[in-house]
Amino acid sequence: MVKELSEMTLEELWELFPIILKEYNADYPKWYEIEKDNLLENFNDGIIVRINHIGSTAVSGIISKPTIDILMEISRDSNIAQIEDKLKSMQWNLMNSSETPSFRQTYNKGYTKYGFEEKVYHLHVRYVDDWSELYFRDYLIEHKEVAGEYVDLKMKLKDKYEHNRDAYTNEKAAFVDKYSKIAKVEYGNRYKLEINAISF
């Protein structure tokens, strides 16, 4: 009998869901739009302040994990318990939740006890802020040579940490942090929003 995901050890989960890197899929933007529209339809009461496609699948043409990362920024007076309940009813699975140093929750879709489905999503729920992921995405889009360096790094790390997601992510951190800071200097306050501003 195949174990449920909730019954598996971290090592078993990493074995079932290894780091996979694939060529860019032109359907990624469509997959993002489907889930974005679904989220906006279900949270039509002003909770969502801004929603964006982030991560490497948001950068056309580069090799990446075939996972659509969505950053859903919410107002600071949101009822978190209600958001959790609504997302669970929409078949989102809560992966992790933290309050420090800032509120963050990550949900997923597309993980099964038999492995990945065709479409895999991560939903990052946070209070609205000037998030580095938005700047890093834009920088890769506008600086192809840096995007190429990032792909080379990921390919090396995939070979080393195929079954260790934490190590794979941690080893990328210095590169991501470096170019996020450069991007924030270059772009200024591109993503700094007034609390009442809405951007989809």
Salt bridges, closest charged atoms under 4 A:
GLU4 OE2 - LYS113 NZ 2.97
GLU12 OE2 - LYS3 NZ 2.98
GLU15 OE1 - HIS163 ND1 3.69
ASP27 OD1 - LYS30 NZ 3.40
GLU33 OE1 - LYS36 NZ 3.39
GLU35 OE1 - LYS109 NZ 3.25
ASP69 OD1 - HIS122 ND1 3.70
ASP69 OD1 - HIS124 NE2 2.76
GLU73 OE2 - ARG50 NE 2.64
ASP129 OD2 - ARG76 NH2 3.96
ASP130 OD2 - LYS184 NZ 3.96
GLU133 OE2 - ARG126 NH2 2.88
ASP138 OD1 - ARG137 NE 2.96
ASP138 OD2 - ARG190 NH1 2.89
GLU142 OE2 - ARG190 NH1 3.44
ASP177 OD2 - LYS181 NZ 3.16
GLU186 OE2 - HIS143 NE2 3.57
